[in-house]
């Protein structure tokens, strides 16, 4: 760093590095799926993060966290009876996603609390803060939800 008339002058390379660091710290649009997403319908938020060498996601917020009787919302319809009753909050609903090109992850599964089972799924960014979650029960029976980044 040099000084000119009492002001600090950064060399060009340092200035470019500083600009990049400030841009990254400002948190503009991200090009990955890591973060917290508001699921379609706004009923839950899912935190997506790396788990080993894949992406996984768990429920971190529920619009209605309680059952009508006041107990915490739970996984009551799971096909596996041994898993019924798990708390919905903290439940891993996305697992096993691997990168498959820019902004796309495949090979994973999404678990549906409403159906009580898992479906093959793909994730793809359709914008910096928009994630398409496509789940397929059978080869030609797929459904896509649009999730919005909240963090």
C-alpha positions, 0 to 999 in steps of 0.5 A: 500500500502506498500513501498519496497526499495522506490517502491510502492507495491500493495497488490494482491487484489488491483493489480487485481482490478487495472488490471481489471480497466485498462482493462476496461478503455482500451475499449476492445471488448464489449459484448453488443450492446450499441455503435455507429454502421456503418450500412450495406453499410456504408450509416449511423451510428446508436447510440444504447443506453438504452431507459427506459428498452429497447434498441433503436437506432437513426441515428447520421451520414449520408454519404450523409446528403443532398437531391439533392436540398441541403435540409437535408435528410428527411423521405419522404416515411413514411406510416404515412403522418403526419410523412413525412418530419422528418429529417433523422439525429436523427431519431429513427430507432431501438426501443423496443429491450429487452435482450433475452440471451447473445448477443441477443435482440428481440421484437423490430422494425427497421424502413427503410427510403427506405421503409417508414415502420417498421419491426419486428427485432432482434439484435444479436452479432456475434462478439464483433464488429459485430451486425446482424440486422434481419428484417422480413416483414412476418414470412418467409420473413426476411433479415439480415444486418451486422453492424460494431461497430465504437465507 
